[in-house]
Amino acid sequence: MRHSIKIILALFITFTSCSDDENLDIDKGFQAYVLGRYTDDDDIDHAALFKNGVLMDLSKSGISGPSKGTDVFVSNGDVYVSVMEVDTKEAHLLKNGKKLYSTDPSQNARFNGIYIDGDNVYACGYIIENNTGVAAVWKNGELTKLSKADGTINCSAGAVYADGNEVYVAGTYYELPNNSASKAIYWVNGQQFLINPTGYSNRGVDILAVNDDVYVLGQDRYWKNNEEIGLSDGADASHIFSYDGDLYITGDLKNDATLWKNDSISYLPTVNEKADTRFVTKDQDDVYVMGATIPFDGTSLDRQVSIWKNGEEVVTMTLENVAWFEAMYLVP
């Protein structure tokens, strides 16, 4: 799942493009999803999903109290959203706005990431046992614990990827009893791998498997089959993606929207002061990146979601009403 920043979410939307022929027609199949939360008139936060800037109806989920959205995934036209219900301490997986499955309130669970592989719906996150975080993955609602509440580590799963019978999960752990600096960890079919058990602080942000290679994304580096590969000093990575032999990583480098492709770095242009990228995909020869940008005007509450096509900022969505942003998903 992509980490949180504050942005402005959604009562209206405007689009700008570099030229008429570069403009992406959102009304003709281009789908941009933003998951966050809005605050109602009673000062209660609710999970909120926006498609092309329009608030989607989640009322059929039956969630009425305070809630937080955590991830969004789109597969074959179906939209999956993970939500944490604050009062009941339940985690919910929604499909097209309706509950697909939920956790037991006694588990105090949270879903952090979603992945769909064929007919199988995966979620990952944690449950609480003996006041300890236990990393977990759910397949079609069935829970599998990945770590133990044995007093040695606090653990949480942050991202899941699946390909057939192979299930990959990335996460973060802290050594107990002092909750030491965070360390990256991952699992393949339940088998645990500690990436940097004695090194610097880091965390498992995302995970991907390509052929026989396993890629785990950290904050400022990634690991290929446990071999560390640095990105850049000051990098804050968020998402890893592979297409046709090329590896793409989104994030920011010292508040500049950045895309790493293999060994090269691209700074994506924006008129705003601060920006980062959160999602990348490819359609034929075109690379699409989605991210959040913050205007120069320090007094303005406006925030924007931008989409870049082949390195050019072609769509900017201006969204109002301050809320938390959690995840993005783009379907060209």
C-alpha positions in Angstrom: 0.0 0.0 0.0 1.2 3.7 -0.6 1.9 5.8 2.5 -0.3 8.7 3.5 -0.1 12.4 2.9 -2.6 15.2 3.4 -4.4 16.4 0.3 -7.6 18.0 -0.6 -10.5 15.8 -1.6 -13.4 16.4 -3.7 -16.3 18.5 -4.3 -15.4 19.5 -7.8 -12.7 18.7 -10.4 -10.9 20.7 -13.1 -8.6 19.4 -15.8 -5.7 21.0 -17.4 -3.4 19.6 -20.2 -0.3 20.6 -22.0 -2.1 20.6 -25.4 -5.4 19.6 -26.9 -3.9 16.5 -28.6 -2.3 15.4 -25.3 -5.4 15.8 -23.2 -6.8 12.6 -21.7 -10.5 12.2 -22.0 -11.6 11.1 -18.5 -15.1 10.5 -19.8 -14.1 7.8 -22.3 -12.6 5.0 -20.2 -9.7 6.7 -18.4 -10.3 5.9 -14.8 -8.4 7.6 -11.9 -9.2 6.4 -8.4 -8.3 8.3 -5.2 -8.9 6.8 -1.8 -9.0 9.0 1.2 -11.4 10.2 3.9 -13.6 13.2 4.4 -14.9 14.8 7.6 -18.7 15.3 7.9 -20.6 18.0 9.7 -20.3 16.2 13.0 -16.5 16.1 12.7 -16.4 12.4 12.0 -14.0 10.9 9.4 -15.3 8.5 6.8 -13.5 6.5 4.1 -14.1 8.1 0.7 -13.4 6.8 -2.8 -13.3 9.1 -5.8 -13.4 8.1 -9.4 -12.3 10.9 -11.7 -12.9 13.3 -8.9 -16.5 12.2 -8.2 -17.3 10.8 -4.8 -18.5 7.1 -5.1 -21.3 5.8 -3.0 -20.1 3.4 -0.3 -23.4 3.5 1.7 -24.2 -0.1 0.6 -21.2 -1.2 2.7 -23.3 -0.7 5.9 -20.4 1.3 7.4 -21.8 4.3 9.1 -19.4 5.2 11.9 -15.8 6.6 11.7 -13.7 4.7 9.1 -10.4 4.9 7.3 -9.8 3.7 3.8 -6.4 2.0 3.3 -6.0 0.6 -0.2 -7.8 0.4 -3.6 -7.3 -2.1 -6.4 -9.1 -2.5 -9.8 -9.5 -5.8 -11.6 -11.7 -6.6 -14.6 -13.8 -3.5 -14.0 -14.4 -4.4 -10.3 -13.2 -2.0 -7.7 -11.9 -3.3 -4.4 -11.4 -1.1 -1.3 -10.1 -1.9 2.1 -11.6 0.0 5.1 -10.9 0.0 8.8 -14.0 0.7 10.9 -12.8 2.6 14.0 -15.5 1.9 16.6 -16.0 -1.8 15.8 -12.3 -2.5 15.2 -13.2 -4.4 12.1 -11.4 -4.5 8.8 -13.6 -4.7 5.7 -12.9 -5.6 2.1 -15.4 -4.0 -0.3 -16.1 -5.0 -3.8 -18.0 -2.4 -5.8 -19.1 -0.7 -2.6 -20.5 -3.8 -0.9 -18.8 -5.9 1.8 -17.0 -8.9 0.5 -15.6 -10.1 3.8 -14.8 -8.6 7.3 -12.6 -9.5 10.2 -13.7 -10.5 13.7 -13.8 -7.4 16.0 -11.8 -9.3 18.6 -8.8 -9.4 16.3 -8.5 -5.6 16.1 -7.4 -6.1 12.5 -6.3 -3.8 9.8 -5.9 -4.4 6.0 -3.0 -2.5 4.5 -2.8 -3.9 1.0 -5.0 -5.6 -1.6 -4.1 -7.8 -4.6 -6.4 -9.7 -7.0 -5.2 -12.7 -8.9 -7.9 -14.4 -11.0 -10.8 -15.3 -8.7 -8.7 -14.9 -5.6 -8.9 -11.8 -3.4 -5.9 -11.1 -1.1 -5.6 -8.6 1.7 -2.7 -8.2 4.0 -2.2 -6.3 7.3 -2.1 -7.3 10.9 -4.1 -8.6 13.9 -3.5 -7.9 17.5 -2.6 -10.8 19.9 -1.3 -10.3 23.4 -0.9 -6.6 22.7 1.4 -7.5 19.8 1.1 -6.9 16.1 0.9 -10.1 14.1 1.4 -9.8 10.4 -1.3 -11.6 8.4 -2.6 -12.3 5.0 -6.2 -13.2 4.0 -7.1 -15.2 0.9 -10.8 -14.9 0.1 -11.4 -14.0 3.8 -9.4 -16.9 5.2 -6.7 -15.7 7.7 -3.1 -16.9 7.7 -0.8 -15.6 10.4 2.7 -14.7 9.1 4.4 -13.9 12.4 3.9 -14.9 16.1 3.0 -13.0 19.2 5.9 -14.5 21.1 7.3 -11.3 22.6 10.2 -11.0 20.1 8.7 -8.7 17.4 5.9 -6.4 16.5 5.0 -7.0 12.9 2.7 -5.7 10.1 2.3 -6.7 6.5 2.1 -3.7 4.1 1.8 -5.2 0.6 0.8 -8.5 -1.1 1.4 -9.9 -4.6 0.2 -13.2 -5.9 0.8 -15.2 -9.1 -1.0 -18.6 -9.2 0.0 -20.6 -6.2 2.8 -18.2 -5.2 1.9 -15.5 -2.6 4.4 -12.8 -1.7 4.0 -10.4 1.2 6.2 -7.5 2.3 6.1 -5.8 5.7 7.8 -4.2 8.6 8.9 -5.4 12.0 10.1 -3.9 15.3 12.1 -5.8 17.9 10.6 -6.1 21.3 10.5 -5.2 24.1 11.8 -1.7 23.1 10.2 -1.5 19.6 13.6 -0.8 18.0 14.1 0.8 14.6 11.9 -0.6 11.9 13.3 -3.3 9.6 12.0 -4.8 6.3 10.7 -8.3 6.1 8.9 -10.4 3.5 7.3 -13.8 3.1 7.0 -16.2 0.2 4.2 -18.7 0.7 4.5 -18.1 4.5 8.3 -18.6 4.7 9.9 -15.6 6.4 12.9 -13.6 5.2 14.5 -10.8 7.2 16.2 -8.4 4.8 18.2 -6.2 7.1 18.1 -7.6 10.6 21.1 -5.8 11.9 21.3 -2.8 9.6 19.7 0.6 9.2 16.1 1.5 9.7 13.8 0.6 6.8 10.5 -1.0 6.0 8.8 -3.2 3.4 6.7 -0.9 1.2 5.8 -3.0 -1.8 6.6 -6.4 -3.3 6.7 -7.9 -6.8 7.8 -11.2 -8.3 9.0 -11.4 -11.9 9.8 -14.9 -13.2 12.1 -16.3 -10.5 13.1 -12.9 -9.1 11.6 -11.3 -5.9 11.7 -7.6 -5.6 11.0 -5.9 -2.2 10.7 -2.1 -2.1 12.0 -0.2 0.8 11.9 3.6 1.5 15.1 4.5 -0.3 16.2 1.2 -1.8 15.0 -2.1 -3.1 16.1 -5.7 -2.8 16.3 -8.2 -5.7 16.5 -11.7 -4.2 17.8 -10.1 -1.0 20.6 -8.1 -2.9 20.3 -4.5 -1.9 20.1 -1.8 -4.7 20.1 1.8 -3.6 17.8 4.4 -5.2 18.9 7.9 -4.1 19.7 9.7 -0.8 16.5 11.3 0.4 14.2 9.1 -1.7 10.8 8.0 -0.4 9.6 5.2 -2.6 6.0 4.0 -2.8 5.2 1.5 -5.6 7.1 -1.0 -7.7 6.0 -2.2 -11.2 7.4 -4.3 -14.0 6.5 -4.3 -17.7 8.4 -6.0 -20.6 11.6 -6.4 -18.7 11.7 -2.8 -17.3 11.4 -2.0 -13.6 9.6 1.1 -12.5 9.5 2.7 -9.0 7.4 5.7 -7.9 8.0 8.1 -5.1 9.6 11.4 -4.4 13.1 12.7 -4.1 13.3 15.6 -1.7 9.7 16.7 -2.6 10.2 16.3 -6.3 7.9 13.9 -8.2 10.2 11.1 -9.3 10.1 8.0 -11.4 12.9 5.4 -11.4 13.1 3.2 -14.4 15.8 0.5 -14.1 19.0 2.6 -13.4 17.7 6.0 -14.5 15.9 8.7 -12.6 13.2 11.0 -14.1 11.9 14.1 -12.4 8.3 14.7 -13.5 7.5 18.3 -14.2 4.8 20.1 -12.2 4.0 23.8 -11.6 3.6 23.0 -7.9 6.1 23.2 -5.1 5.9 19.7 -3.7 5.0 16.5 -5.5 5.3 12.8 -5.3 4.2 9.8 -7.4 2.2 6.9 -6.1 1.2 4.7 -9.0 2.7 3.7 -12.3 1.3 1.5 -15.1 1.9 1.0 -18.8 -0.4 0.7 -21.8 1.3 -0.4 -25.0 4.2 2.1 -25.4 2.8 4.7 -23.0 3.8 5.1 -19.4 1.3 6.6 -17.0 2.1 7.9 -13.5 -0.3 9.2 -10.9 0.7 11.3 -7.9 -0.1 14.2 -5.6 1.1 17.8 -5.9 1.0 20.7 -3.5 0.8 24.4 -4.9 3.4 27.0 -4.1 0.9 29.2 -2.2 1.4 28.3 1.4 -1.9 29.9 2.4 -3.9 27.8 0.0 -5.6 24.6 1.1 -5.9 23.3 -2.5 -4.1 20.1 -3.3 -4.0 18.4 -6.6 -3.8 14.9 -8.1 -1.7 14.8 -11.3 -1.3 12.3 -14.1 1.8 12.1 -16.3 1.9 10.5 -19.7 5.4 9.6 -20.9 6.8 12.2 -18.4 4.4 15.0 -19.3 1.8 16.3 -16.8 -1.4 15.9 -18.9 -4.2 15.9 -16.3 -4.5 17.8 -13.0 -7.5 17.2 -10.7 -8.1 19.9 -8.2 -9.9 18.5 -5.2 -11.4 20.4 -2.3 -12.2 19.7 1.4 -9.2 18.6 3.5 -9.0 14.9 4.2 -6.4 12.2 4.3 -5.2 10.5 1.1 -4.4 6.9 1.3 -4.0 5.2 -2.1 -4.4 5.7 -5.9 -5.1 3.4 -8.8 -5.1 4.3 -12.5 -6.7 2.4 -15.4 -5.7 3.9 -18.8 
